[in-house]
Each structure stands twice: as structure tokens, then as C-alpha cells.
Amino acid sequence: MLKGTLGTIALIIVWTLLGCGGESTGDKTQHKADYRSSIIIGIPKDVDTFNPLYTETAFAHEINHLMLLGLADLDDKSDFQPELSQSWEFAEDNLSLTYHLRPDMRWADGHPISAEDVEFTYELIADPVVASPQKVAAELIKKVEIVDSLTVRFHFKEPYPYQVFDTAEEILPKHVLEGVARDQLRGHAFGRNPLASGPYKLKQHKKQQYIELERNENYFGPKPHLEKIVFKIVPDETNLLTQLRSGEIDMMIGVPPAEVDQLKKANSNINIYPVSGRLYYYVGYNESLPKFQDPRVRQALTMAMNRQEMIDALLYGFGKPCVGHIPPMIDWAYNDNIKPLPYDIEAAKDLMARAGWKDSDGDGWLDKNGKIFEFSLKTDGANTIKSDIVVVIQQQLKAIGIKVALQPQEWTALMGQLKAKDFEAHLSGWSTSLFIDPTPVFHSSATDLFNYGSYANPQVDQLIEKGRAEMDRDKAAATWKTLQEIVYQDQHYSFLFWVDRVVAVNSRYANVNPVPLSSLYELEKWYDSASTEKLANSTGN
Amino acid sequence: MSQARYWGSRVANSLMILWGTMSLTFLLMHLAPGDPSSIYIRPEIDPETVALIRQQMGLDLPLWQQYFVWLKEMVSGHFGFSFSHNQPVAEVLLEAIPNTLLLTVSVFVLQLIIGMTFGLYSALAGKRLFAKAIDLLLLFFYSIPGFWLALMAIFVFSGLLGWLPSSHMASFENFDNSIDILLDYAWHLVLPASVLALPFSAQTARLIESSLRTVLASDYIRTATAFGLSRRRIVLIYAMKNALLPLISLWGIYFPFLIGGSAIIEYIFSWPGMGQLLINAVFAHDTPTILGATTIGAFAVVLGNMLADILAAFIDPRIRLT
């Protein structure tokens, strides 16, 4: 009781201090936080766990990040900003990185957040018994040293550019998880009821129904404006759209592009935000087959695919042509000088002819030495967009005399076949990560990983190795830009397009700013401009 | 054969069927491509970590060992560990079963009321126009696909009219008293329960109608009429008792649905029951959950058949369970 009262007093003091901190929007901000307000976000899938060690779905990660913070976090410019830390500095030799934690931080239960939590978290991530999918983040970390309760130093095995990245995992409360057997962590109750360090904490989670977050009163940062965030789980897309239209939900992420016009007509109170995504589709070729070894053939195939038409017809314009593996959102490394190969049937035919493929018998199909150019195109048959793309490709390649046999597969079966090189060509998508390392996809040593098509270019290998070790961002940028040029020249893939994520939010909400990084970006700043009911326990103006 | 021996062999048989179904499903699941570790196939996770996770899932063991580990888990009641829920499967199932039961029992009661009422009415009213109209209407509900009916119901009653909630079991607001909570549940039940009950009630009505007609034409009914018993008494007590028999077999078939739920309807209405659980488990390659749910389904089939036989013998003494 006394603790609670003291906590409240402390909070009011901290709050008043923050309010008087000279921020010009201070008063307004406080005003917004004093009103009863919430947002209901419709999502198709429940989270697997609230424990960041085991979260698998990308969106669960975004929800988790409202409750659990890391030492630093990426902003919308792909730069790191302090989160649980105030600042950090690298050692001269780049073999260690020291974080200075904020002094005023507490977990939602009032326990202070300290360097011990950081050390403990990384001990868990690195522990093979814990078997966390994030384990790779601790791979190059030699040791985590507690300098004092608010200073923590990471020692690395070697200098590398992603040191902040690897040390920015969500920090877990040592005092809660310390006694848990490591092999029991996955099923531990923390995954259902986490202890928050961030702006929100879990109020209730009704499985397959709702996830309700409320403000974490112990949060060290500025009080978020919205009092409550509710994630309503509605697996059926049609139902989700109906609820968005009727106002039962305020926000939907991933509106099907075909529905956008209807939605705008049906409800003028809905704002649509197209956000560039990190997902691209491509056709990959098995380069161990002679017919795909000539780069002119691969170029011709790309030029015969009308990518803009695919974007317009299949994505209703919500997409961008793709020229490489690095998403435009990582703008420091993205090479915007590369122009996509034009859609040009005559030029494609010409390239094929130069590679020896001509329609010599007049049957409409290109041939060489009596054999026509045909190949099978495999894809994940359960995926609607992929199934649509392959049909379009089949039609478009027919126009230059190339015969494509479609072979839809079950996804895991397809994965097995790609790995076993049991394919001619496949249509797949990559959801690219936020740090750049194309090793598993394009390096010649990765043919047993994700370099399915046995792409091997020594220059590419060299550039990848150089880029991933380069500490200086400008130099790394130059390397990655050159890499994109060469990969695009080689046309190992026919890069098709990037898919935009369409976010719909009720226009009542202000400050909404979905960015490629996250649809919920800076959710703490959103507020409900229509809310008029004042909170009873507001801290007052 | 004595009663004891009859039940002994019946239970033994049931256990064999259960074990057979479970083992077959286990084998089929492992013959299918992909396993629970499939979700970890992506460039950001290194192969060693995937190997560690597979080891924790027990997927590194030979198949026969996996089988016995799994069988032990089933017998001990844990049903294995779900990697998509990060919880023991038994817990996951125990959360879903009551939700499904709430829906299916409501459906059962609702269809019984509608089906009996209209079946009885049709049997007695004969070829009246109204009876024919009802017949036609029920036939309509019986013939159209459930998912379409569900989507239309949502479109009209939630989307256009805004009368009923289109999804979930309850509102997320917390109510203060239990009456409000109950009303809230009932409110959310209306659409999914009606969509499931209407086609089913058509079946019940038809069955009641035809079987009541046959019974009403039989000798003992004529005798009862000759004795001067009231029409109401004859129909509701003497005729109904025999007319119910075919329905009971139907209930036996219906019983698995009570626990298994309807996957599509639960999915559309975001009802957190067994049907939706199974769909999600299939998409997540969550083998332990799929196996757990299938076992519960098999159990329900066996139990449903047994209950139907007992109930039939109870109502009709001519049937003897030997």
C-alpha cells in the first residue's frame, strides 16, 4: 500500500518534472493523455508468445515491443535511438561497446531496471538449452560485463558493423526469470503474462479473442496518449473488413489492395496509408541447368515479364518495381541508380536469338537443336498472390515463345525440393531483414542454405564479405550499391516487385504515422481527437 | 452374453479403435512433408539454432522413438508440447473445448426446438400451404453452404443493420454483474449458433416428420384413438416416443461435432474453439496440437456411438445391448 502510494507520488513528481521540461508541446501532450481513449486494432492471428526470446511472427514482435524495450531501437531512418539506454560508445578497437542506462527506469512491478537484467538477458539468448531463435544475436558477443548497476559493456569476438543491432534485443527481468529452469523457459507463464518495461503493459489476453494493453504507469518515458490498445483477433479477412467498415475496429494492417477503393467509398472516415514493404517476389532459376546458364537468357526472361502490369493488376498499384535484395527503406544502402530492365518483347526475342534460341520450325515456340525452350515453374500453391503471378508469367512468356509448365506445391514440400535442387525455376518471395547480409542467399558457399539456384559469382562473394565486415557506413554503402548492380546485371533472379503494406486507420486518430519499419510506429504519440470524456484519475493540467 | 461381458468387450473395442486412429494419424502426420520446425526456415536463423530447436521438439529422434515418447505423453494426459502456443497441448485443448461446447450445445438445443416444432407441425398439418413453405425454407437453409450463410448473416445483421456482433464470444469490456456477462455471451452466440442450427434443424424436422407419419399410421395409435385418448396425448407421448428413435442415431453422429466444433464457422466468427484451433495448428505445422485435437475427435466418435446405443435401449426396451 505504502509502496504504491510512494510510487504514485514519485510518478507525479517525475511527471511534473517532465512536464516542466520545457517541451513546447508539453501541455497539449498532457491534456491528450488525460482523456479516456483507446484504439481497437483488428489482427488476423493471435500472438504465439509475449516472450521475445521465442516470438516467431513479425507482428507479435511489434506488439511485444510496446511492452518490452531494448537498449536501443531503430527509428524510421534506420538509425538507432536510445531506448533503455541514454547513450553508448564504442571502444577504439571496436571490440567493446558500453551502454549507459537511464537511471530512472523501473519494471511495471516497481523493481529497478539495471545492468544485471541486460547481462541476464544475453546469458539466456546465448544458452543452447534456451534454444531461442534469436541466438544468432549473441554469436559474436564474447562477454557481457556489468561495470556498475547502470553501465554495461559488451565485449565482441571481432569488430563488425552490426554490434548495436545485436545488442538491441528486448531486455528481460532477471528477478522474474532467474529461478526458471532453462529448458522450461519456452512454456513459462512469462510468455502469457510478461512484465513490462515499455509504455504499455498487458491487462488481459483472451486467447484467439483479444489482447488488451493498458498504460504502464511505471514507464520512464512520456506518458502515452492512448489509455488502452486493444488487438482484436479476427482470422477471417472478410469479417475484418466488415468490422473496419462498420467501425467495430479502428485499424487494420494489411488491407487487401483490391478492397481499398470499396473501403474508401463505404466509409469516408478511414484513412489509407500505403507503406513500402520489405517483401519482394522473384523468379529464381536453377543455374546448374544449361538452359539457364546464359545471362542473356535470364535477361530476356525478365524483359518479357511485364512487372508494372503485375503491380497494377495484382496489387492495384500498391507495389514498386524491384531491382535487388536491399529494400528502398534502407535508403543509405539502396542503389536508386539502377533502372529496372524495360518490358520489351522484341528486345527479349532478340536476346534469346543471340543465345541461340529461335523459332526455326514456326510452331510458335523457341527452339535450339530441335528442342524447344520450356521449363517448369514451381511455387507455393496455397499462396493466392504467388498463384496469380505464375499464371501471368506463363501468359507473358508465351508471347516470346517460351513454354512454362506451372507446378504448384505445398509450401514445406517446395522448401525441400528447392534445397534438393529439384526444380527448374521457382517463384518465391523474400521478406528482407533490417540488417544487410545477403550471404545465405547469394554467396556461393550457401548453396545448401538459401542459394537454391547455385548462383556463383566470385565478385559477388567478395563484395558480400567486404560489405558485412565494413565498420564505416559510407564505405559499406558503396560496397552494397556495387553489389546490387552486379546482381542485377547477372539476373540470377528475375526481380519482380516490392509489395506495399496497406494500413487503414480511422481518421479520428491523430499523429498516425505507419512507416516501413512498423505499422505501430510511435504509437505512444497517437491520440483520439474525438475523445471528450475526461479520466477520473487524471494527473490534471 | 452377460451385460458385464458386453460392456467389457465394447470398451476394449473402443480403446482399440482409439489407439488405431491415433497411431494412424501419427504416422500420416510424419509422412506428410514439413514438421513444426518448418517455421524456422529463413535466412536470419542459423542452421545450428534450428538443429537445437528440433532437438527440443524431439524431432532428432528416430520415428519409432518419437512414437513412444508421444504415446507416453498422450497416456499421461499432457498430449505433448505445442510450439506454436508455447504451452502443453492439454492446456491448449482445455481452453478451446468449453468454448466449442458452449456453441455446439446451444446449436443442439436451438435446432432441436426449431426442428421438433416444424417437424411436428408438418406431420400434423399435412399438405397445408404454410407447412409447405416452411419445408421449403428449411430445405433452402439445408442446401446452401454454411460459410456463405455465415458471411451473408454478418453482412446483413452486423454490417448493414448493426444489430449483432459479427465475431468473438464476448466483448472485451469487463461487466460488473453476472447477468450482464451472460447477456453478453448470449448476444455473441446469436449469429454463429443460428447459422449452424438452421441447416441442422431442417434435418431434424424432416426426420421427425417422416418418422411421426409412419408411427401415426400404425395399429397401436389407432387402438389408442379408439380408446378415446386425446389427440395431443397420443401424438406427444405415445407416438413421439417411437418417432424419436431415428433421431437418436443422428445424435450419435452429431456428438463428435459437439466437441470438435465446426472449423469454418468458428473461423469466420472468430470463435476460439476446437475447429479454429485445428485450422491454425495445420497452418503452423503444429503436429502435437493436430494429433491432440484428432484424438479428442476420435474419442468423441467412440463415446457418441456408445451413448446413442445406451439412449436407444433406454427409450426402446425392444433394443437390448448384448
Interface residues (C-beta under 8 A of the other chain):
Chain A: K45 D48 T49 N51 Y54 E56 P128 A131 S132 P133 K135 V136 E139 D183 R186 G187 G191 R192 Q204 K206 K207 Q208 Q209 Y210 E212 V230 K232 I233 V234 P235 D236 T238 N239 T242 Q243 R245 S246 E248 E410 W411 T412 A413 M415 G416 W430 S431 S433 P440 V441 L449 F450
Chain B: P33 G34 D35 S38 I39 Y40 I41 R42 P43 E44 I45 D46 P47 T49 L52 I53 Q55 Q56 F81 F83 S84 H85 N86 Q87 P88 E95 L151 I154 F155 S158 G159 G162 P165 S166 S167 H168 M169 A170 F172 Y267 I268 F269 S270 P272 Q276 L277 I279 N280 H285
